[in-house]
Protein backbone atom coordinates (compact mmCIF):
# COMPACT_ATOMS: atom_id res chain seq x y z
CA UNK A 1 0.00 0.00 0.00
CA UNK A 2 1.20 3.48 -0.86
CA UNK A 3 1.38 6.35 1.62
CA UNK A 4 2.04 9.92 0.51
CA UNK A 5 3.71 12.23 3.03
CA UNK A 6 4.12 16.01 2.98
CA UNK A 7 6.97 18.01 4.58
CA UNK A 8 6.79 20.89 7.05
CA UNK A 9 8.69 24.10 7.68
CA UNK A 10 12.45 23.94 7.14
CA UNK A 11 12.38 22.06 3.83
CA UNK A 12 12.21 25.23 1.67
CA UNK A 13 14.84 26.24 -0.90
CA UNK A 14 15.15 29.03 -3.46
CA UNK A 15 13.86 27.82 -6.84
CA UNK A 16 11.33 25.40 -5.33
CA UNK A 17 8.45 24.68 -7.72
CA UNK A 18 9.95 26.59 -10.68
CA UNK A 19 10.10 23.52 -12.97
CA UNK A 20 6.41 22.90 -12.37
CA UNK A 21 5.55 26.55 -13.01
CA UNK A 22 7.54 26.65 -16.26
CA UNK A 23 6.58 23.26 -17.70
CA UNK A 24 3.10 22.34 -16.48
CA UNK A 25 0.17 24.57 -17.57
CA UNK A 26 -2.12 23.36 -14.76
CA UNK A 27 0.60 23.99 -12.17
CA UNK A 28 1.27 27.43 -13.68
CA UNK A 29 -2.41 28.32 -13.32
CA UNK A 30 -2.49 27.16 -9.68
CA UNK A 31 0.60 29.20 -8.78
CA UNK A 32 -1.00 32.28 -10.37
CA UNK A 33 -4.24 31.59 -8.47
CA UNK A 34 -2.15 31.47 -5.26
CA UNK A 35 -0.59 34.87 -6.05
CA UNK A 36 -4.12 36.23 -6.41
CA UNK A 37 -5.43 34.64 -3.17
CA UNK A 38 -2.42 35.78 -1.11
CA UNK A 39 -2.37 39.30 -2.55
CA UNK A 40 1.35 39.21 -3.39
CA UNK A 41 3.56 37.31 -5.83
CA UNK A 42 4.82 34.49 -3.65
CA UNK A 43 6.17 32.84 -6.81
CA UNK A 44 8.78 35.65 -7.12
CA UNK A 45 10.05 34.84 -3.61
CA UNK A 46 9.96 31.08 -4.19
CA UNK A 47 11.78 31.15 -7.53
CA UNK A 48 14.13 34.15 -7.25
CA UNK A 49 14.01 35.40 -3.63
CA UNK A 50 16.75 35.09 -1.03
CA UNK A 51 17.04 32.42 1.66
CA UNK A 52 16.15 35.15 4.17
CA UNK A 53 12.92 35.92 2.26
CA UNK A 54 11.95 32.26 2.35
CA UNK A 55 12.75 31.90 6.07
CA UNK A 56 9.93 34.25 7.10
CA UNK A 57 7.19 32.04 8.55
CA UNK A 58 4.51 33.97 6.64
CA UNK A 59 6.31 33.09 3.36
CA UNK A 60 7.74 29.66 4.24
CA UNK A 61 4.48 27.98 5.14
CA UNK A 62 2.42 28.92 2.06
CA UNK A 63 5.48 28.29 -0.18
CA UNK A 64 5.95 24.72 1.05
CA UNK A 65 2.21 24.09 0.98
CA UNK A 66 2.00 25.28 -2.65
CA UNK A 67 4.97 23.22 -3.81
CA UNK A 68 3.60 20.06 -2.16
CA UNK A 69 -0.04 20.40 -3.21
CA UNK A 70 0.70 21.45 -6.79
CA UNK A 71 3.09 18.48 -7.10
CA UNK A 72 0.29 16.14 -6.00
CA UNK A 73 -2.15 17.72 -8.45
CA UNK A 74 0.40 17.52 -11.29
CA UNK A 75 0.53 13.73 -10.87
CA UNK A 76 -3.09 13.45 -12.06
CA UNK A 77 -4.32 9.85 -12.14
CA UNK A 78 -0.97 8.66 -10.80
CA UNK A 79 -1.83 10.18 -7.41
CA UNK A 80 -3.79 7.32 -5.83
CA UNK A 81 -2.92 7.30 -2.14
CA UNK A 82 -4.06 4.56 0.22
CA UNK A 83 -3.27 6.95 3.08
CA UNK A 84 -1.65 10.37 3.62
CA UNK A 85 0.06 12.31 6.40
CA UNK A 86 1.95 15.56 6.75
CA UNK A 87 4.50 16.84 9.25
CA UNK A 88 3.09 19.92 11.04
CA UNK A 89 2.32 22.39 8.20
CA UNK A 90 2.41 19.36 5.87
CA UNK A 91 -0.85 18.14 7.40
CA UNK A 92 -2.65 20.97 5.55
CA UNK A 93 -0.96 19.88 2.29
CA UNK A 94 -2.06 16.27 2.95
CA UNK A 95 -5.66 17.34 3.59
CA UNK A 96 -5.87 19.36 0.35
CA UNK A 97 -4.15 16.64 -1.70
CA UNK A 98 -6.64 14.09 -0.31
CA UNK A 99 -9.64 16.31 -1.15
CA UNK A 100 -10.69 17.19 2.41
CA UNK A 101 -10.16 20.91 1.68
CA UNK A 102 -10.20 22.95 -1.52
CA UNK A 103 -6.93 24.43 -2.82
CA UNK A 104 -8.05 28.02 -2.11
CA UNK A 105 -9.43 27.29 1.37
CA UNK A 106 -6.33 25.31 2.33
CA UNK A 107 -4.08 28.16 1.15
CA UNK A 108 -6.09 30.75 3.11
CA UNK A 109 -5.86 28.65 6.29
CA UNK A 110 -2.11 28.12 5.85
CA UNK A 111 -1.57 31.85 5.31
CA UNK A 112 -3.63 32.68 8.41
CA UNK A 113 -1.73 30.04 10.41
CA UNK A 114 1.63 31.46 9.29
CA UNK A 115 0.70 35.06 10.21
CA UNK A 116 -0.75 34.00 13.57
CA UNK A 117 2.37 31.97 14.42
CA UNK A 118 4.66 34.85 13.39
CA UNK A 119 2.74 37.18 15.75
CA UNK A 120 2.94 34.67 18.61
CA UNK A 121 6.71 34.31 18.05
CA UNK A 122 7.19 38.08 18.16
CA UNK A 123 5.11 38.43 21.33
CA UNK A 124 7.46 36.29 23.43
CA UNK A 125 11.07 35.25 22.65
CA UNK A 126 11.09 31.49 22.32
CA UNK A 127 12.90 28.72 20.46
CA UNK A 128 13.28 24.98 19.84
CA UNK A 129 16.05 22.40 20.29
CA UNK A 130 16.72 18.96 18.83
CA UNK A 131 17.53 16.20 21.32
CA UNK A 132 19.31 13.09 20.07
CA UNK A 133 19.71 9.59 21.55
CA UNK A 134 17.44 9.78 24.60
CA UNK A 135 14.19 7.81 25.09
CA UNK A 136 11.02 9.89 24.63
CA UNK A 137 10.04 9.30 28.27
CA UNK A 138 13.33 10.77 29.55
CA UNK A 139 12.93 13.89 27.41
CA UNK A 140 9.37 14.31 28.74
CA UNK A 141 10.56 13.90 32.33
CA UNK A 142 13.34 16.52 31.97
CA UNK A 143 10.99 19.02 30.26
CA UNK A 144 8.37 18.56 33.00
CA UNK A 145 11.03 19.42 35.58
CA UNK A 146 11.89 22.82 33.99
CA UNK A 147 8.59 24.73 33.82
CA UNK A 148 5.24 24.63 32.06
CA UNK A 149 6.52 26.43 28.94
CA UNK A 150 9.07 23.73 27.98
CA UNK A 151 7.60 20.69 26.24
CA UNK A 152 8.28 18.07 23.54
CA UNK A 153 7.16 19.50 20.18
CA UNK A 154 8.10 16.88 17.55
CA UNK A 155 8.50 13.13 18.04
CA UNK A 156 10.36 12.70 14.75
CA UNK A 157 11.75 9.16 15.04
CA UNK A 158 13.08 6.95 17.84
CA UNK A 159 15.93 8.85 19.50
CA UNK A 160 15.06 12.22 17.92
CA UNK A 161 12.73 14.60 19.75
CA UNK A 162 12.47 18.37 19.26
CA UNK A 163 11.51 20.46 22.30
CA UNK A 164 9.92 23.93 22.42
CA UNK A 165 9.87 26.68 25.03
CA UNK A 166 11.14 30.04 26.22
CA UNK A 167 14.78 30.80 25.38
CA UNK A 168 15.75 30.54 29.05
CA UNK A 169 13.77 27.32 29.52
CA UNK A 170 15.32 25.66 26.46
CA UNK A 171 18.84 26.62 27.63
CA UNK A 172 18.16 24.94 30.99
CA UNK A 173 16.57 21.90 29.36
CA UNK A 174 19.51 21.39 26.97
CA UNK A 175 21.92 21.42 29.91
CA UNK A 176 19.86 18.87 31.86
CA UNK A 177 19.28 16.65 28.82
CA UNK A 178 23.02 16.43 28.15
CA UNK A 179 23.55 15.54 31.82
CA UNK A 180 20.87 12.84 31.40
CA UNK A 181 22.87 11.24 28.56
CA UNK A 182 21.65 12.91 25.36
CA UNK A 183 24.20 12.65 22.54
CA UNK A 184 23.26 16.18 21.48
CA UNK A 185 20.84 18.89 22.59
CA UNK A 186 21.16 21.77 20.15
CA UNK A 187 19.09 24.88 19.61
CA UNK A 188 17.51 25.25 16.17
CA UNK A 189 17.38 28.37 13.99
CA UNK A 190 13.63 28.90 14.23
CA UNK A 191 11.43 31.89 14.92
CA UNK A 192 9.73 30.53 18.01
CA UNK A 193 8.34 27.68 20.10
CA UNK A 194 6.09 25.89 17.61
CA UNK A 195 3.78 23.12 18.88
CA UNK A 196 3.91 24.31 22.48
CA UNK A 197 1.67 26.22 24.93
CA UNK A 198 3.42 29.43 23.78
CA UNK A 199 1.44 29.18 20.51
CA UNK A 200 -1.85 29.68 22.38
CA UNK A 201 -2.54 33.17 20.91
CA UNK A 202 -2.11 31.75 17.38
CA UNK A 203 -4.23 28.73 18.34
CA UNK A 204 -7.21 30.94 19.24
CA UNK A 205 -6.98 32.90 15.99
CA UNK A 206 -6.67 29.79 13.83
CA UNK A 207 -9.41 27.84 15.64
CA UNK A 208 -12.02 30.32 14.43
CA UNK A 209 -10.87 30.06 10.79
CA UNK A 210 -10.70 26.24 10.85
CA UNK A 211 -14.14 25.97 12.45
CA UNK A 212 -15.63 28.14 9.69
CA UNK A 213 -13.88 26.26 6.83
CA UNK A 214 -15.66 23.72 4.63
CA UNK A 215 -14.10 20.27 5.17
CA UNK A 216 -15.14 17.20 3.14
CA UNK A 217 -14.56 13.47 3.65
CA UNK A 218 -11.04 12.81 2.24
CA UNK A 219 -10.52 10.17 -0.48
CA UNK A 220 -8.34 8.15 1.95
CA UNK A 221 -7.52 8.18 5.68
CA UNK A 222 -5.42 11.11 6.92
CA UNK A 223 -3.08 10.19 9.78
CA UNK A 224 -3.04 13.26 12.00
CA UNK A 225 -0.21 14.64 14.11
CA UNK A 226 -2.02 15.02 17.42
CA UNK A 227 -2.80 11.32 17.93
CA UNK A 228 -0.99 9.39 15.19
CA UNK A 229 -4.29 7.83 14.09
CA UNK A 230 -6.24 7.71 10.79
CA UNK A 231 -9.20 10.05 10.37
CA UNK A 232 -11.85 10.55 7.68
CA UNK A 233 -14.60 12.35 9.65
CA UNK A 234 -14.49 16.10 8.78
CA UNK A 235 -15.41 17.20 12.33
CA UNK A 236 -12.68 15.02 13.88
CA UNK A 237 -10.18 16.32 11.33
CA UNK A 238 -11.08 19.93 12.22
CA UNK A 239 -10.79 19.32 15.96
CA UNK A 240 -7.38 17.68 15.57
CA UNK A 241 -6.14 20.44 13.29
CA UNK A 242 -7.12 23.06 15.88
CA UNK A 243 -5.23 21.17 18.63
CA UNK A 244 -2.17 20.74 16.41
CA UNK A 245 -0.65 24.21 16.97
CA UNK A 246 -0.12 23.74 20.72
CA UNK A 247 0.26 19.94 20.76
CA UNK A 248 3.32 17.89 19.76
CA UNK A 249 3.70 16.41 16.27
CA UNK A 250 3.66 12.63 16.83
CA UNK A 251 5.35 11.76 13.55
CA UNK A 252 6.87 8.49 14.83
CA UNK A 253 3.39 7.31 15.79
CA UNK A 254 1.91 8.41 12.43
CA UNK A 255 4.43 6.37 10.47
CA UNK A 256 4.22 3.34 12.79
CA UNK A 257 0.41 3.36 12.48
CA UNK A 258 0.55 3.63 8.68
CA UNK A 259 2.96 0.69 8.48
CA UNK A 260 0.77 -1.35 10.86
CA UNK A 261 -2.18 -0.58 8.55
CA UNK A 262 -0.31 -1.92 5.49
CA UNK A 263 1.86 0.91 4.11
CA UNK A 264 5.00 -0.53 2.53
CA UNK A 265 5.88 2.41 0.24
CA UNK A 266 6.20 6.07 1.30
CA UNK A 267 6.36 8.86 -1.29
CA UNK A 268 7.36 12.35 -0.11
CA UNK A 269 5.83 15.20 -2.13
CA UNK A 270 7.41 18.62 -1.69
CA UNK A 271 10.78 20.23 -1.10
CA UNK A 272 13.60 18.23 0.50
CA UNK A 273 13.84 14.62 1.63
CA UNK A 274 13.68 14.92 5.44
CA UNK A 275 10.60 12.73 5.81
CA UNK A 276 12.12 9.92 3.75
CA UNK A 277 15.04 9.87 6.18
CA UNK A 278 12.75 9.84 9.23
CA UNK A 279 10.62 7.02 7.78
CA UNK A 280 13.77 4.92 7.23
CA UNK A 281 14.84 5.55 10.83
CA UNK A 282 11.42 4.37 12.02
CA UNK A 283 11.42 1.23 9.82
CA UNK A 284 14.25 0.33 7.44
CA UNK A 285 12.16 -2.28 5.59
CA UNK A 286 9.73 0.10 3.87
CA UNK A 287 10.48 1.67 0.48
CA UNK A 288 10.82 5.45 0.27
CA UNK A 289 11.01 7.90 -2.64
CA UNK A 290 10.24 11.53 -3.32
CA UNK A 291 9.24 14.08 -5.94
CA UNK A 292 10.17 17.75 -5.89
Secondary structure as GFF3:
##gff-version 3
##sequence-region A 1 292
A	DSSP	beta_strand	2	6	.	.	.	ID=ss1
A	DSSP	alpha_helix	18	23	.	.	.	ID=ss2
A	DSSP	alpha_helix	25	38	.	.	.	ID=ss3
A	DSSP	alpha_helix	42	48	.	.	.	ID=ss4
A	DSSP	alpha_helix	51	55	.	.	.	ID=ss5
A	DSSP	alpha_helix	57	74	.	.	.	ID=ss6
A	DSSP	three_ten_helix	76	78	.	.	.	ID=ss7
A	DSSP	beta_strand	83	86	.	.	.	ID=ss8
A	DSSP	alpha_helix	90	97	.	.	.	ID=ss9
A	DSSP	alpha_helix	103	123	.	.	.	ID=ss10
A	DSSP	beta_strand	126	132	.	.	.	ID=ss11
A	DSSP	alpha_helix	136	144	.	.	.	ID=ss12
A	DSSP	beta_strand	151	157	.	.	.	ID=ss13
A	DSSP	beta_strand	160	166	.	.	.	ID=ss14
A	DSSP	alpha_helix	167	179	.	.	.	ID=ss15
A	DSSP	beta_strand	184	187	.	.	.	ID=ss16
A	DSSP	three_ten_helix	197	199	.	.	.	ID=ss17
A	DSSP	alpha_helix	200	212	.	.	.	ID=ss18
A	DSSP	beta_strand	221	223	.	.	.	ID=ss19
A	DSSP	beta_strand	230	231	.	.	.	ID=ss20
A	DSSP	alpha_helix	234	244	.	.	.	ID=ss21
A	DSSP	alpha_helix	251	260	.	.	.	ID=ss22
A	DSSP	beta_strand	265	269	.	.	.	ID=ss23
A	DSSP	alpha_helix	274	282	.	.	.	ID=ss24
A	DSSP	beta_strand	287	291	.	.	.	ID=ss25
###
